[in-house]
């Protein structure tokens, strides 16, 4: 029975990932800040046939992450997979730039993943096996309008994971970058603008898991949006890119009620 950690599991991709893996009979440690939501996810995992270990707390707190990993080792003696999914994001135009918003975003999206990397990698390296998958975003490929904090945090996460991947070559530990487009979740539900090629949560998770299990180091979907972002927008000269982004719909997002800048 495989052992997996899923951060940010109280809703959206994290919750659905836990349920899909529970149907395979996995042991699943789920983390999140909202105790009531996490208890519901743990119950859904058990109902689906998995073993649940709910761990309430924030990935932004390194001491809490260490306590969570100690609890996982006490229960299961380690992990086979770690899916670093926790993330936040608000729209904010640079005309009202806030370093506090940037810091809040990075604490969850970058340092939250870093805290778990620091916790799990030594044991995985010693065991000569393990998979770490970090959930980034196609929004991290180039800077999007009104998304400086979010886009740059995902770009930083991508670069961090890529560097870790090349450093760990030959250790038996796999590192996977997951870059979804728009997938239905609590985060995307706050978007008030149209989201092209929006996927159902279950579909997005199924594609992510299929890519990880296929041995890919970079999993991106849906293909329609990936094609545009990875093979067109990424290589446009800045002048063309700037002109094109002026045509994008003005991004609007309801504020994150959990935001604590």
N, C-alpha and C positions, 0 to 999 in steps of 0.2 A: 504494500500500500504506500503510494507516494505521499510525501509531505510537502506542503506548499504554504508560503506566506503570501497574503494579498493585502496590501495597504490601501487605504481609502476605500474600504469595502462596505461602507454604510449605504451606498446607493450606486446607481449607474453601472459603469463597466465593472467596478470592483465587485459589487453584489452579484451581478450576472455571471462573472467569472467564477465566483465561489460556488454558485449553484450548478453551473455546467461541469465543474470538476467534481463536485459532490456526487453527481450522477455516475461518475466513474469509481466512486468509493474512496476518494482521496481523503487524507487528513489535512484539514484546512485551518490555518491560523488567520484570522481576520482582524484587522486593526481599523480604528476610526475614533473620532472624538465624541460622537453622539452615542451614549450608552444604550438608549432605547432602540435606536436603529440597528445597532450592532447586535443586540440580543435577538432582534427579529431576523437578521441575516443568519445568525448562528442556528436558530430554530429551522430556517428554511434549508440550511445545509444538512442538518440531521434528517429532516424529512426526505431530502433527496437522496440519502444514502451515504453521506459523508460523515466524518468525525470533525467536530468544530471546536476551535479554541479561540474564543473571543477575547481580544485584548484592547481595552479602552484606553485611548491616549492619542497624542499628537506625534507625528513623525518629525516635527520641528524641534522636539525636545530630545537631545541625544541620550540623556540619562533614562528617559522613559523607553526609548528604543532599546537600550541595553537591557533594561528590566524585561521588556517583552521578549527579547531573544533568549534571555536566560530562562524564561518560562517555557519557551518552545523547546529548548534543549532539555529541560527537566522532564517535559512530557514525552518528547519524541526523539531526543538525542540528535537534533539537527534538522536540516531542510534539504530537499531535493531541488525545489524551485523557490525563487523569490520573485514575485511580480510586484514591482514598485509602481503603483498606480495612483497614489495620493497626489492630488493637485488642486490648485485654485486658480482663479483668473477673473479679473474685472476689466471692462473697457475703460480706457482713459486716454484722451487726446493729449499730445505733448504740449499743447497750449496751456494746459493746467497740470504740468508734470509734477508727480509726487514721488520723491525718493522713498517715502514711507510705504507707498503702494508697491514699489519695486521690491523693497526689502521683504514685505509680507509675502509676495508672490515667490520670491527666491527661497525663502525659509521653507516653504512647503514643496515647491516643484524641484528645487535643486538640492538644498541641504537636507530635505527629508529623505531623498534618495541616497545622498552621501552618507547619512547616519546609518542607514541600513546596509550599504555597501561595506562600511567599516565593521559592522557587526558580523555579517554573514561570510564575507570573503575568506578570512583566515581558516575557518573550518572547512569550507568548500575546497580551498586550495590543498589543505592537508589531506582531505579525503580523495582528491584527484577527480572530483566530479561535482556537478551542480549546474543549475541554469539560473541566471539573473536576467529578468526582462524588465526594462524601464519603459514606461508608457510616456512617450513624448507627444509630438503632434506634427502634422504637415504645416501647421502655423509656425513651426520653428525653422523652416527652410529659408524664409526671407521675412524681413520685418513688415508686418501688416499694419494698416492704418488703425489708430486707436488701440494698439495692442503691444506697445513697446515692452511692458513688463512681461506679459504672457509669452509673446513670440521669443523674446531674448532668453527667458527662463528655459523654454523648450530647446532652443538652440544650444544653450549651455549644457543642458542634460544630454543632448545628443553627443556633443563633443566629449563630455566626461565619460559616457559609456563607451564611445569608440576608443578612447585612450585606454580605458580599463581593458577592453577587449583585446587590443593588440599587446598590451603588457602581459595578459594571462594566456597568450597562445602557448599551447603545449602543456598547460596545467591540467587539462580536462574540464575546466570550468568554462561554460558558454555564457556569453554576454550578448543580449539581443536588444536592439532599439526597435520599439514599436511606435509607428507614426500614423495614427488614424487621421482621417478627415473628420467630417461631422458625424457623430454617433449620438443617438438619443440618450441623454443623461441629465442629471440635475444641473450640471454646468451649462449644457447647450440649451436647456429649457428656459434659461434666462435671456437667450438671444432674441431680440425683437426684429432682426433682419432675416431675410431668406437665407437658408443654408443649403447650398447645392449638394446633391447626391447624399442627402441625409439617410443614414442607415438605422435600422432598428437595433436596439441594444444587443439582442441575442445574436443578430447577424454579425455585428461588429466584433463581439467576443469570439464567436466561432471562427472568424477569419484570423483573429489574433492568435488563438490557440493552434489553429492549423499551421500558421506560419512558424510559430515557435517549435512545434513538433516536427516540422519538415526540416529543421536545422538551419533556418535562415538567420542571418545576423541582422538584417534590416527588414522589418515587416511593415508594409504600408498598404493602405486601402482607403476608400474604394479605388479601383484602377482608373476610373474616369478622372477623379480629382488628382490622384497621384501623377497621372500623365501630364496634366496641366502644370502642376506645381513643380515636379521634379525635372521635367524635360523641356518646359517652356519658361515659366517664371524664373526658375533658378538661374538661367543663363542669359536672361535679358540684360542688356546694358542699363545702367542706372537711369539714364534719361528716358528710355522707353518704359522701364518699370515704374518710374515716378508718374509718367503720363498715364499709364494703364491703371495704377491704383487710384488716380483721381476719378476714374469711372466706376470704381467699386461702390456699392451701396454704402451709405454712411452707417457704420456699425453702431448698433445700440444694444445695450445689455442691461437688464435690471441688476441693481447692485447685489452683491453677494451678502446675504444677511449675516453670514458668519465672519465677515471681514473684520480683522482687528489690526489695522495699520498702526 
